[in-house]
Amino acid sequence: MSITARPISPSKLLEACPQGIDIYYENVGGKVFDEVLPLLNTSARVPVCGLVSGYNATALPTARIACRC
């Protein structure tokens, strides 16, 4: 998946990962992560290398998701 590619389709992600996601290497953040998050399995691992989508932000991000703890 590429941040410069077509918009991410939740149905395509679900089609590619019908049993959910166990590990997701995060270096984009933003909309990409928002679409992946609901597909993470319990105890999934998410190593974070960077959040490139927010590098040029002029304000702090607001919470867009609720935690499934």
PQR file of N, CA, C, O and H, with PARSE charges and radii, in Angstrom:
ATOM      1  N   MET A   1       0.839  -1.162   0.000 -0.4000 1.5000
ATOM      2  CA  MET A   1       0.000   0.000   0.000 -0.0000 2.0000
ATOM      3  C   MET A   1       0.890   1.233   0.000  0.5500 1.7000
ATOM      4  O   MET A   1       1.936   1.249   0.649 -0.5500 1.4000
ATOM      5  N   SER A   2       0.489   2.236  -0.704 -0.4000 1.5000
ATOM      6  CA  SER A   2       1.275   3.457  -0.799 -0.0000 2.0000
ATOM      7  C   SER A   2       0.400   4.665  -0.486  0.5500 1.7000
ATOM      8  O   SER A   2      -0.759   4.728  -0.894 -0.5500 1.4000
ATOM      9  H   SER A   2      -0.360   2.223  -1.231  0.4000 1.0000
ATOM     10  N   ILE A   3       0.962   5.614   0.236 -0.4000 1.5000
ATOM     11  CA  ILE A   3       0.206   6.830   0.561 -0.0000 2.0000
ATOM     12  C   ILE A   3      -0.111   7.634  -0.701  0.5500 1.7000
ATOM     13  O   ILE A   3      -1.047   8.433  -0.706 -0.5500 1.4000
ATOM     14  H   ILE A   3       1.904   5.563   0.567  0.4000 1.0000
ATOM     15  N   THR A   4       0.662   7.429  -1.767 -0.4000 1.5000
ATOM     16  CA  THR A   4       0.421   8.157  -3.008 -0.0000 2.0000
ATOM     17  C   THR A   4      -0.497   7.405  -3.965  0.5500 1.7000
ATOM     18  O   THR A   4      -0.824   7.914  -5.037 -0.5500 1.4000
ATOM     19  H   THR A   4       1.423   6.780  -1.763  0.4000 1.0000
ATOM     20  N   ALA A   5      -0.910   6.212  -3.591 -0.4000 1.5000
ATOM     21  CA  ALA A   5      -1.797   5.408  -4.438 -0.0000 2.0000
ATOM     22  C   ALA A   5      -3.234   5.903  -4.321  0.5500 1.7000
ATOM     23  O   ALA A   5      -3.520   6.869  -3.614 -0.5500 1.4000
ATOM     24  H   ALA A   5      -0.644   5.799  -2.720  0.4000 1.0000
ATOM     25  N   ARG A   6      -4.131   5.219  -5.031 -0.4000 1.5000
ATOM     26  CA  ARG A   6      -5.561   5.552  -4.940 -0.0000 2.0000
ATOM     27  C   ARG A   6      -6.019   5.477  -3.487  0.5500 1.7000
ATOM     28  O   ARG A   6      -5.359   4.842  -2.665 -0.5500 1.4000
ATOM     29  H   ARG A   6      -3.898   4.434  -5.605  0.4000 1.0000
ATOM     30  N   PRO A   7      -7.136   6.116  -3.162 -0.5600 1.5000
ATOM     31  CA  PRO A   7      -7.646   6.047  -1.791  0.2800 2.0000
ATOM     32  C   PRO A   7      -7.821   4.595  -1.337  0.5500 1.7000
ATOM     33  O   PRO A   7      -8.154   3.713  -2.128 -0.5500 1.4000
ATOM     34  N   ILE A   8      -7.589   4.376  -0.056 -0.4000 1.5000
ATOM     35  CA  ILE A   8      -7.703   3.037   0.507 -0.0000 2.0000
ATOM     36  C   ILE A   8      -9.166   2.673   0.653  0.5500 1.7000
ATOM     37  O   ILE A   8      -9.967   3.447   1.178 -0.5500 1.4000
ATOM     38  H   ILE A   8      -7.318   5.093   0.587  0.4000 1.0000
ATOM     39  N   SER A   9      -9.498   1.497   0.185 -0.4000 1.5000
ATOM     40  CA  SER A   9     -10.868   1.016   0.278 -0.0000 2.0000
ATOM     41  C   SER A   9     -10.970   0.024   1.430  0.5500 1.7000
ATOM     42  O   SER A   9     -10.296  -1.007   1.406 -0.5500 1.4000
ATOM     43  H   SER A   9      -8.847   0.868  -0.242  0.4000 1.0000
ATOM     44  N   PRO A  10     -11.797   0.307   2.440 -0.5600 1.5000
ATOM     45  CA  PRO A  10     -11.960  -0.646   3.538  0.2800 2.0000
ATOM     46  C   PRO A  10     -12.357  -2.034   3.049  0.5500 1.7000
ATOM     47  O   PRO A  10     -11.918  -3.034   3.616 -0.5500 1.4000
ATOM     48  N   SER A  11     -13.179  -2.109   2.010 -0.4000 1.5000
ATOM     49  CA  SER A  11     -13.593  -3.424   1.512 -0.0000 2.0000
ATOM     50  C   SER A  11     -12.419  -4.172   0.894  0.5500 1.7000
ATOM     51  O   SER A  11     -12.349  -5.396   1.010 -0.5500 1.4000
ATOM     52  H   SER A  11     -13.536  -1.296   1.550  0.4000 1.0000
ATOM     53  N   LYS A  12     -11.495  -3.472   0.243 -0.4000 1.5000
ATOM     54  CA  LYS A  12     -10.305  -4.115  -0.329 -0.0000 2.0000
ATOM     55  C   LYS A  12      -9.374  -4.603   0.778  0.5500 1.7000
ATOM     56  O   LYS A  12      -8.782  -5.675   0.661 -0.5500 1.4000
ATOM     57  H   LYS A  12     -11.552  -2.478   0.149  0.4000 1.0000
ATOM     58  N   LEU A  13      -9.242  -3.824   1.851 -0.4000 1.5000
ATOM     59  CA  LEU A  13      -8.435  -4.268   2.984 -0.0000 2.0000
ATOM     60  C   LEU A  13      -9.041  -5.514   3.608  0.5500 1.7000
ATOM     61  O   LEU A  13      -8.323  -6.465   3.919 -0.5500 1.4000
ATOM     62  H   LEU A  13      -9.724  -2.953   1.946  0.4000 1.0000
ATOM     63  N   LEU A  14     -10.343  -5.518   3.791 -0.4000 1.5000
ATOM     64  CA  LEU A  14     -11.017  -6.673   4.369 -0.0000 2.0000
ATOM     65  C   LEU A  14     -10.889  -7.886   3.457  0.5500 1.7000
ATOM     66  O   LEU A  14     -10.729  -9.010   3.931 -0.5500 1.4000
ATOM     67  H   LEU A  14     -10.926  -4.746   3.539  0.4000 1.0000
ATOM     68  N   GLU A  15     -10.959  -7.659   2.151 -0.4000 1.5000
ATOM     69  CA  GLU A  15     -10.796  -8.746   1.180 -0.0000 2.0000
ATOM     70  C   GLU A  15      -9.379  -9.328   1.260  0.5500 1.7000
ATOM     71  O   GLU A  15      -9.201 -10.542   1.162 -0.5500 1.4000
ATOM     72  H   GLU A  15     -11.089  -6.746   1.765  0.4000 1.0000
ATOM     73  N   ALA A  16      -8.379  -8.468   1.436 -0.4000 1.5000
ATOM     74  CA  ALA A  16      -6.992  -8.913   1.522 -0.0000 2.0000
ATOM     75  C   ALA A  16      -6.676  -9.563   2.868  0.5500 1.7000
ATOM     76  O   ALA A  16      -5.779 -10.402   2.954 -0.5500 1.4000
ATOM     77  H   ALA A  16      -8.524  -7.482   1.516  0.4000 1.0000
ATOM     78  N   CYS A  17      -7.404  -9.181   3.915 -0.4000 1.5000
ATOM     79  CA  CYS A  17      -7.148  -9.678   5.276 -0.0000 2.0000
ATOM     80  C   CYS A  17      -8.451 -10.136   5.921  0.5500 1.7000
ATOM     81  O   CYS A  17      -8.880  -9.545   6.912 -0.5500 1.4000
ATOM     82  H   CYS A  17      -8.132  -8.500   3.844  0.4000 1.0000
ATOM     83  N   PRO A  18      -9.094 -11.180   5.380 -0.5600 1.5000
ATOM     84  CA  PRO A  18     -10.407 -11.571   5.894  0.2800 2.0000
ATOM     85  C   PRO A  18     -10.404 -12.034   7.355  0.5500 1.7000
ATOM     86  O   PRO A  18     -11.440 -12.004   8.018 -0.5500 1.4000
ATOM     87  N   GLN A  19      -9.237 -12.463   7.856 -0.4000 1.5000
ATOM     88  CA  GLN A  19      -9.166 -12.910   9.249 -0.0000 2.0000
ATOM     89  C   GLN A  19      -8.523 -11.862  10.146  0.5500 1.7000
ATOM     90  O   GLN A  19      -8.143 -12.154  11.280 -0.5500 1.4000
ATOM     91  H   GLN A  19      -8.395 -12.487   7.317  0.4000 1.0000
ATOM     92  N   GLY A  20      -8.404 -10.654   9.639 -0.4000 1.5000
ATOM     93  CA  GLY A  20      -7.826  -9.574  10.426 -0.0000 2.0000
ATOM     94  C   GLY A  20      -6.323  -9.460  10.223  0.5500 1.7000
ATOM     95  O   GLY A  20      -5.728 -10.192   9.433 -0.5500 1.4000
ATOM     96  H   GLY A  20      -8.712 -10.417   8.718  0.4000 1.0000
ATOM     97  N   ILE A  21      -5.724  -8.529  10.951 -0.4000 1.5000
ATOM     98  CA  ILE A  21      -4.299  -8.227  10.822 -0.0000 2.0000
ATOM     99  C   ILE A  21      -3.614  -8.491  12.154  0.5500 1.7000
ATOM    100  O   ILE A  21      -4.059  -8.013  13.198 -0.5500 1.4000
ATOM    101  H   ILE A  21      -6.208  -7.935  11.593  0.4000 1.0000
ATOM    102  N   ASP A  22      -2.517  -9.265  12.111 -0.4000 1.5000
ATOM    103  CA  ASP A  22      -1.761  -9.581  13.321 -0.0000 2.0000
ATOM    104  C   ASP A  22      -0.580  -8.639  13.537  0.5500 1.7000
ATOM    105  O   ASP A  22      -0.202  -8.360  14.675 -0.5500 1.4000
ATOM    106  H   ASP A  22      -2.155  -9.653  11.263  0.4000 1.0000
ATOM    107  N   ILE A  23       0.000  -8.152  12.444 -0.4000 1.5000
ATOM    108  CA  ILE A  23       1.107  -7.206  12.557 -0.0000 2.0000
ATOM    109  C   ILE A  23       1.007  -6.187  11.431  0.5500 1.7000
ATOM    110  O   ILE A  23       0.760  -6.541  10.278 -0.5500 1.4000
ATOM    111  H   ILE A  23      -0.307  -8.378  11.519  0.4000 1.0000
ATOM    112  N   TYR A  24       1.201  -4.920  11.779 -0.4000 1.5000
ATOM    113  CA  TYR A  24       1.108  -3.833  10.804 -0.0000 2.0000
ATOM    114  C   TYR A  24       2.257  -2.872  11.059  0.5500 1.7000
ATOM    115  O   TYR A  24       2.321  -2.257  12.123 -0.5500 1.4000
ATOM    116  H   TYR A  24       1.401  -4.633  12.716  0.4000 1.0000
ATOM    117  N   TYR A  25       3.159  -2.733  10.107 -0.4000 1.5000
ATOM    118  CA  TYR A  25       4.298  -1.818  10.210 -0.0000 2.0000
ATOM    119  C   TYR A  25       3.819  -0.417   9.840  0.5500 1.7000
ATOM    120  O   TYR A  25       3.441  -0.170   8.695 -0.5500 1.4000
ATOM    121  H   TYR A  25       3.106  -3.233   9.242  0.4000 1.0000
ATOM    122  N   GLU A  26       3.835   0.486  10.793 -0.4000 1.5000
ATOM    123  CA  GLU A  26       3.261   1.825  10.598 -0.0000 2.0000
ATOM    124  C   GLU A  26       4.340   2.861  10.334  0.5500 1.7000
ATOM    125  O   GLU A  26       5.219   3.082  11.167 -0.5500 1.4000
ATOM    126  H   GLU A  26       4.142   0.285  11.723  0.4000 1.0000
ATOM    127  N   ASN A  27       4.269   3.499   9.166 -0.4000 1.5000
ATOM    128  CA  ASN A  27       5.145   4.633   8.912 -0.0000 2.0000
ATOM    129  C   ASN A  27       4.429   5.744   8.151  0.5500 1.7000
ATOM    130  O   ASN A  27       5.068   6.680   7.671 -0.5500 1.4000
ATOM    131  H   ASN A  27       3.555   3.320   8.489  0.4000 1.0000
ATOM    132  N   VAL A  28       3.106   5.644   8.040 -0.4000 1.5000
ATOM    133  CA  VAL A  28       2.323   6.645   7.320 -0.0000 2.0000
ATOM    134  C   VAL A  28       1.399   7.404   8.264  0.5500 1.7000
ATOM    135  O   VAL A  28       1.441   8.633   8.316 -0.5500 1.4000
ATOM    136  H   VAL A  28       2.587   4.884   8.430  0.4000 1.0000
ATOM    137  N   GLY A  29       0.567   6.687   9.010 -0.4000 1.5000
ATOM    138  CA  GLY A  29      -0.391   7.328   9.903 -0.0000 2.0000
ATOM    139  C   GLY A  29      -1.578   7.891   9.143  0.5500 1.7000
ATOM    140  O   GLY A  29      -1.797   7.540   7.983 -0.5500 1.4000
ATOM    141  H   GLY A  29       0.532   5.688   8.968  0.4000 1.0000
ATOM    142  N   GLY A  30      -2.333   8.747   9.776 -0.4000 1.5000
ATOM    143  CA  GLY A  30      -3.467   9.407   9.128 -0.0000 2.0000
ATOM    144  C   GLY A  30      -4.529   8.451   8.639  0.5500 1.7000
ATOM    145  O   GLY A  30      -4.891   7.506   9.339 -0.5500 1.4000
ATOM    146  H   GLY A  30      -2.155   9.031  10.718  0.4000 1.0000
ATOM    147  N   LYS A  31      -5.034   8.695   7.430 -0.4000 1.5000
ATOM    148  CA  LYS A  31      -6.145   7.919   6.878 -0.0000 2.0000
ATOM    149  C   LYS A  31      -5.792   6.447   6.693  0.5500 1.7000
ATOM    150  O   LYS A  31      -6.646   5.577   6.861 -0.5500 1.4000
ATOM    151  H   LYS A  31      -4.739   9.463   6.862  0.4000 1.0000
ATOM    152  N   VAL A  32      -4.531   6.166   6.345 -0.4000 1.5000
ATOM    153  CA  VAL A  32      -4.116   4.770   6.162 -0.0000 2.0000
ATOM    154  C   VAL A  32      -4.293   4.011   7.475  0.5500 1.7000
ATOM    155  O   VAL A  32      -4.916   2.950   7.506 -0.5500 1.4000
ATOM    156  H   VAL A  32      -3.837   6.873   6.209  0.4000 1.0000
ATOM    157  N   PHE A  33      -3.747   4.555   8.551 -0.4000 1.5000
ATOM    158  CA  PHE A  33      -3.867   3.889   9.850 -0.0000 2.0000
ATOM    159  C   PHE A  33      -5.323   3.801  10.294  0.5500 1.7000
ATOM    160  O   PHE A  33      -5.732   2.793  10.870 -0.5500 1.4000
ATOM    161  H   PHE A  33      -3.241   5.417   8.526  0.4000 1.0000
ATOM    162  N   ASP A  34      -6.107   4.840  10.035 -0.4000 1.5000
ATOM    163  CA  ASP A  34      -7.525   4.830  10.403 -0.0000 2.0000
ATOM    164  C   ASP A  34      -8.264   3.662   9.752  0.5500 1.7000
ATOM    165  O   ASP A  34      -9.163   3.085  10.364 -0.5500 1.4000
ATOM    166  H   ASP A  34      -5.774   5.659   9.567  0.4000 1.0000
ATOM    167  N   GLU A  35      -7.900   3.310   8.525 -0.4000 1.5000
ATOM    168  CA  GLU A  35      -8.561   2.207   7.822 -0.0000 2.0000
ATOM    169  C   GLU A  35      -8.059   0.847   8.295  0.5500 1.7000
ATOM    170  O   GLU A  35      -8.808  -0.129   8.276 -0.5500 1.4000
ATOM    171  H   GLU A  35      -7.169   3.779   8.028  0.4000 1.0000
ATOM    172  N   VAL A  36      -6.806   0.775   8.717 -0.4000 1.5000
ATOM    173  CA  VAL A  36      -6.226  -0.488   9.185 -0.0000 2.0000
ATOM    174  C   VAL A  36      -6.690  -0.809  10.607  0.5500 1.7000
ATOM    175  O   VAL A  36      -6.932  -1.973  10.927 -0.5500 1.4000
ATOM    176  H   VAL A  36      -6.197   1.568   8.733  0.4000 1.0000
ATOM    177  N   LEU A  37      -6.815   0.191  11.447 -0.4000 1.5000
ATOM    178  CA  LEU A  37      -7.106  -0.005  12.869 -0.0000 2.0000
ATOM    179  C   LEU A  37      -8.276  -0.941  13.158  0.5500 1.7000
ATOM    180  O   LEU A  37      -8.125  -1.827  14.000 -0.5500 1.4000
ATOM    181  H   LEU A  37      -6.619   1.136  11.187  0.4000 1.0000
ATOM    182  N   PRO A  38      -9.432  -0.801  12.513 -0.5600 1.5000
ATOM    183  CA  PRO A  38     -10.544  -1.702  12.838  0.2800 2.0000
ATOM    184  C   PRO A  38     -10.277  -3.167  12.473  0.5500 1.7000
ATOM    185  O   PRO A  38     -10.972  -4.063  12.953 -0.5500 1.4000
ATOM    186  N   LEU A  39      -9.277  -3.407  11.630 -0.4000 1.5000
ATOM    187  CA  LEU A  39      -8.971  -4.772  11.211 -0.0000 2.0000
ATOM    188  C   LEU A  39      -7.918  -5.443  12.083  0.5500 1.7000
ATOM    189  O   LEU A  39      -7.632  -6.626  11.898 -0.5500 1.4000
ATOM    190  H   LEU A  39      -8.712  -2.680  11.241  0.4000 1.0000
ATOM    191  N   LEU A  40      -7.332  -4.706  13.035 -0.4000 1.5000
ATOM    192  CA  LEU A  40      -6.317  -5.299  13.903 -0.0000 2.0000
ATOM    193  C   LEU A  40      -6.951  -6.336  14.820  0.5500 1.7000
ATOM    194  O   LEU A  40      -7.977  -6.084  15.452 -0.5500 1.4000
ATOM    195  H   LEU A  40      -7.564  -3.745  13.185  0.4000 1.0000
ATOM    196  N   ASN A  41      -6.324  -7.504  14.881 -0.4000 1.5000
ATOM    197  CA  ASN A  41      -6.784  -8.557  15.779 -0.0000 2.0000
ATOM    198  C   ASN A  41      -6.375  -8.227  17.210  0.5500 1.7000
ATOM    199  O   ASN A  41      -5.483  -7.408  17.429 -0.5500 1.4000
ATOM    200  H   ASN A  41      -5.490  -7.709  14.367  0.4000 1.0000
ATOM    201  N   THR A  42      -7.017  -8.856  18.172 -0.4000 1.5000
ATOM    202  CA  THR A  42      -6.623  -8.725  19.568 -0.0000 2.0000
ATOM    203  C   THR A  42      -5.168  -9.156  19.690  0.5500 1.7000
ATOM    204  O   THR A  42      -4.781 -10.177  19.120 -0.5500 1.4000
ATOM    205  H   THR A  42      -7.741  -9.522  17.994  0.4000 1.0000
ATOM    206  N   SER A  43      -4.367  -8.411  20.410 -0.4000 1.5000
ATOM    207  CA  SER A  43      -2.931  -8.651  20.605 -0.0000 2.0000
ATOM    208  C   SER A  43      -2.107  -8.422  19.342  0.5500 1.7000
ATOM    209  O   SER A  43      -0.979  -8.905  19.250 -0.5500 1.4000
ATOM    210  H   SER A  43      -4.681  -7.582  20.873  0.4000 1.0000
ATOM    211  N   ALA A  44      -2.649  -7.698  18.373 -0.4000 1.5000
ATOM    212  CA  ALA A  44      -1.875  -7.366  17.170 -0.0000 2.0000
ATOM    213  C   ALA A  44      -0.690  -6.486  17.569  0.5500 1.7000
ATOM    214  O   ALA A  44      -0.742  -5.763  18.563 -0.5500 1.4000
ATOM    215  H   ALA A  44      -3.566  -7.306  18.447  0.4000 1.0000
ATOM    216  N   ARG A  45       0.364  -6.562  16.781 -0.4000 1.5000
ATOM    217  CA  ARG A  45       1.550  -5.756  17.026 -0.0000 2.0000
ATOM    218  C   ARG A  45       1.644  -4.667  15.957  0.5500 1.7000
ATOM    219  O   ARG A  45       1.408  -4.920  14.776 -0.5500 1.4000
ATOM    220  H   ARG A  45       0.406  -7.150  15.973  0.4000 1.0000
ATOM    221  N   VAL A  46       1.993  -3.445  16.391 -0.4000 1.5000
ATOM    222  CA  VAL A  46       2.096  -2.321  15.462 -0.0000 2.0000
ATOM    223  C   VAL A  46       3.404  -1.574  15.739  0.5500 1.7000
ATOM    224  O   VAL A  46       3.411  -0.608  16.502 -0.5500 1.4000
ATOM    225  H   VAL A  46       2.184  -3.239  17.350  0.4000 1.0000
ATOM    226  N   PRO A  47       4.512  -2.013  15.125 -0.5600 1.5000
ATOM    227  CA  PRO A  47       5.744  -1.237  15.268  0.2800 2.0000
ATOM    228  C   PRO A  47       5.590   0.083  14.507  0.5500 1.7000
ATOM    229  O   PRO A  47       5.167   0.093  13.351 -0.5500 1.4000
ATOM    230  N   VAL A  48       5.933   1.187  15.157 -0.4000 1.5000
ATOM    231  CA  VAL A  48       5.765   2.508  14.543 -0.0000 2.0000
ATOM    232  C   VAL A  48       7.142   3.079  14.210  0.5500 1.7000
ATOM    233  O   VAL A  48       7.987   3.250  15.090 -0.5500 1.4000
ATOM    234  H   VAL A  48       6.277   1.179  16.096  0.4000 1.0000
ATOM    235  N   CYS A  49       7.351   3.369  12.937 -0.4000 1.5000
ATOM    236  CA  CYS A  49       8.609   3.938  12.456 -0.0000 2.0000
ATOM    237  C   CYS A  49       8.473   5.439  12.244  0.5500 1.7000
ATOM    238  O   CYS A  49       9.456   6.172  12.361 -0.5500 1.4000
ATOM    239  H   CYS A  49       6.665   3.230  12.223  0.4000 1.0000
ATOM    240  N   GLY A  50       7.292   5.895  11.940 -0.4000 1.5000
ATOM    241  CA  GLY A  50       7.058   7.312  11.683 -0.0000 2.0000
ATOM    242  C   GLY A  50       5.601   7.525  11.329  0.5500 1.7000
ATOM    243  O   GLY A  50       4.852   6.571  11.121 -0.5500 1.4000
ATOM    244  H   GLY A  50       6.494   5.300  11.845  0.4000 1.0000
ATOM    245  N   LEU A  51       5.216   8.763  11.263 -0.4000 1.5000
ATOM    246  CA  LEU A  51       3.840   9.104  10.898 -0.0000 2.0000
ATOM    247  C   LEU A  51       3.901  10.222   9.864  0.5500 1.7000
ATOM    248  O   LEU A  51       3.529  11.364  10.134 -0.5500 1.4000
ATOM    249  H   LEU A  51       5.824   9.538  11.431  0.4000 1.0000
ATOM    250  N   VAL A  52       4.373   9.867   8.683 -0.4000 1.5000
ATOM    251  CA  VAL A  52       4.655  10.833   7.631 -0.0000 2.0000
ATOM    252  C   VAL A  52       3.457  11.713   7.282  0.5500 1.7000
ATOM    253  O   VAL A  52       3.643  12.851   6.852 -0.5500 1.4000
ATOM    254  H   VAL A  52       4.675   8.940   8.463  0.4000 1.0000
ATOM    255  N   SER A  53       2.256  11.223   7.454 -0.4000 1.5000
ATOM    256  CA  SER A  53       1.081  12.024   7.092 -0.0000 2.0000
ATOM    257  C   SER A  53       0.955  13.280   7.947  0.5500 1.7000
ATOM    258  O   SER A  53       0.267  14.225   7.560 -0.5500 1.4000
ATOM    259  H   SER A  53       2.105  10.298   7.803  0.4000 1.0000
ATOM    260  N   GLY A  54       1.610  13.301   9.102 -0.4000 1.5000
ATOM    261  CA  GLY A  54       1.506  14.460   9.977 -0.0000 2.0000
ATOM    262  C   GLY A  54       2.758  15.320  10.033  0.5500 1.7000
ATOM    263  O   GLY A  54       2.817  16.257  10.829 -0.5500 1.4000
ATOM    264  H   GLY A  54       2.169  12.534   9.416  0.4000 1.0000
ATOM    265  N   TYR A  55       3.760  15.028   9.211 -0.4000 1.5000
ATOM    266  CA  TYR A  55       5.024  15.760   9.282 -0.0000 2.0000
ATOM    267  C   TYR A  55       4.882  17.255   9.026  0.5500 1.7000
ATOM    268  O   TYR A  55       5.614  18.051   9.615 -0.5500 1.4000
ATOM    269  H   TYR A  55       3.712  14.267   8.564  0.4000 1.0000
ATOM    270  N   ASN A  56       3.973  17.645   8.175 -0.4000 1.5000
ATOM    271  CA  ASN A  56       3.813  19.064   7.859 -0.0000 2.0000
ATOM    272  C   ASN A  56       2.609  19.694   8.552  0.5500 1.7000
ATOM    273  O   ASN A  56       2.174  20.783   8.175 -0.5500 1.4000
ATOM    274  H   ASN A  56       3.379  16.999   7.696  0.4000 1.0000
ATOM    275  N   ALA A  57       2.077  19.023   9.549 -0.4000 1.5000
ATOM    276  CA  ALA A  57       0.902  19.540  10.257 -0.0000 2.0000
ATOM    277  C   ALA A  57       1.252  20.834  10.994  0.5500 1.7000
ATOM    278  O   ALA A  57       2.372  21.003  11.477 -0.5500 1.4000
ATOM    279  H   ALA A  57       2.430  18.139   9.855  0.4000 1.0000
ATOM    280  N   THR A  58       0.298  21.720  11.071 -0.4000 1.5000
ATOM    281  CA  THR A  58       0.503  22.981  11.785 -0.0000 2.0000
ATOM    282  C   THR A  58      -0.194  22.990  13.144  0.5500 1.7000
ATOM    283  O   THR A  58      -0.048  23.936  13.918 -0.5500 1.4000
ATOM    284  H   THR A  58      -0.611  21.583  10.679  0.4000 1.0000
ATOM    285  N   ALA A  59      -0.957  21.926  13.428 -0.4000 1.5000
ATOM    286  CA  ALA A  59      -1.647  21.813  14.715 -0.0000 2.0000
ATOM    287  C   ALA A  59      -1.590  20.363  15.179  0.5500 1.7000
ATOM    288  O   ALA A  59      -1.371  19.453  14.380 -0.5500 1.4000
ATOM    289  H   ALA A  59      -1.076  21.158  12.799  0.4000 1.0000
ATOM    290  N   LEU A  60      -1.786  20.161  16.462 -0.4000 1.5000
ATOM    291  CA  LEU A  60      -1.819  18.803  16.997 -0.0000 2.0000
ATOM    292  C   LEU A  60      -3.057  18.076  16.479  0.5500 1.7000
ATOM    293  O   LEU A  60      -4.107  18.693  16.301 -0.5500 1.4000
ATOM    294  H   LEU A  60      -1.964  20.901  17.111  0.4000 1.0000
ATOM    295  N   PRO A  61      -2.945  16.768  16.236 -0.5600 1.5000
ATOM    296  CA  PRO A  61      -4.107  16.023  15.753  0.2800 2.0000
ATOM    297  C   PRO A  61      -5.153  15.866  16.851  0.5500 1.7000
ATOM    298  O   PRO A  61      -4.828  15.887  18.038 -0.5500 1.4000
ATOM    299  N   THR A  62      -6.397  15.711  16.450 -0.4000 1.5000
ATOM    300  CA  THR A  62      -7.470  15.427  17.398 -0.0000 2.0000
ATOM    301  C   THR A  62      -7.749  13.936  17.365  0.5500 1.7000
ATOM    302  O   THR A  62      -7.498  13.279  16.354 -0.5500 1.4000
ATOM    303  H   THR A  62      -6.661  15.695  15.486  0.4000 1.0000
ATOM    304  N   ALA A  63      -8.256  13.408  18.441 -0.4000 1.5000
ATOM    305  CA  ALA A  63      -8.579  11.980  18.503 -0.0000 2.0000
ATOM    306  C   ALA A  63      -9.715  11.683  17.539  0.5500 1.7000
ATOM    307  O   ALA A  63     -10.748  12.353  17.554 -0.5500 1.4000
ATOM    308  H   ALA A  63      -8.459  13.942  19.262  0.4000 1.0000
ATOM    309  N   ARG A  64      -9.514  10.666  16.695 -0.4000 1.5000
ATOM    310  CA  ARG A  64     -10.538  10.286  15.723 -0.0000 2.0000
ATOM    311  C   ARG A  64     -11.084   8.898  15.994  0.5500 1.7000
ATOM    312  O   ARG A  64     -12.051   8.474  15.361 -0.5500 1.4000
ATOM    313  H   ARG A  64      -8.675  10.122  16.683  0.4000 1.0000
ATOM    314  N   ILE A  65     -10.472   8.187  16.930 -0.4000 1.5000
ATOM    315  CA  ILE A  65     -10.843   6.795  17.157 -0.0000 2.0000
ATOM    316  C   ILE A  65     -11.017   6.538  18.647  0.5500 1.7000
ATOM    317  O   ILE A  65     -10.509   7.281  19.486 -0.5500 1.4000
ATOM    318  H   ILE A  65      -9.686   8.532  17.444  0.4000 1.0000
ATOM    319  N   ALA A  66     -11.725   5.503  18.948 -0.4000 1.5000
ATOM    320  CA  ALA A  66     -11.880   5.069  20.334 -0.0000 2.0000
ATOM    321  C   ALA A  66     -11.025   3.825  20.551  0.5500 1.7000
ATOM    322  O   ALA A  66     -10.895   2.993  19.653 -0.5500 1.4000
ATOM    323  H   ALA A  66     -12.138   4.899  18.267  0.4000 1.0000
ATOM    324  N   CYS A  67     -10.459   3.701  21.709 -0.4000 1.5000
ATOM    325  CA  CYS A  67      -9.600   2.562  22.035 -0.0000 2.0000
ATOM    326  C   CYS A  67     -10.436   1.330  22.350  0.5500 1.7000
ATOM    327  O   CYS A  67     -11.442   1.416  23.055 -0.5500 1.4000
ATOM    328  H   CYS A  67     -10.565   4.377  22.438  0.4000 1.0000
ATOM    329  N   ARG A  68     -10.013   0.178  21.823 -0.4000 1.5000
ATOM    330  CA  ARG A  68     -10.638  -1.107  22.158 -0.0000 2.0000
ATOM    331  C   ARG A  68      -9.739  -1.811  23.153  0.5500 1.7000
ATOM    332  O   ARG A  68      -9.067  -2.776  22.787 -0.5500 1.4000
ATOM    333  H   ARG A  68      -9.196   0.108  21.251  0.4000 1.0000
ATOM    334  N   CYS A  69      -9.704  -1.378  24.360 -0.4000 1.5000
ATOM    335  CA  CYS A  69      -8.778  -1.943  25.345 -0.0000 2.0000
ATOM    336  C   CYS A  69      -9.403  -3.084  26.106  0.5500 1.7000
ATOM    337  O   CYS A  69      -8.759  -3.673  26.975 -0.5500 1.4000
ATOM    338  H   CYS A  69     -10.249  -0.594  24.657  0.4000 1.0000
TER
END
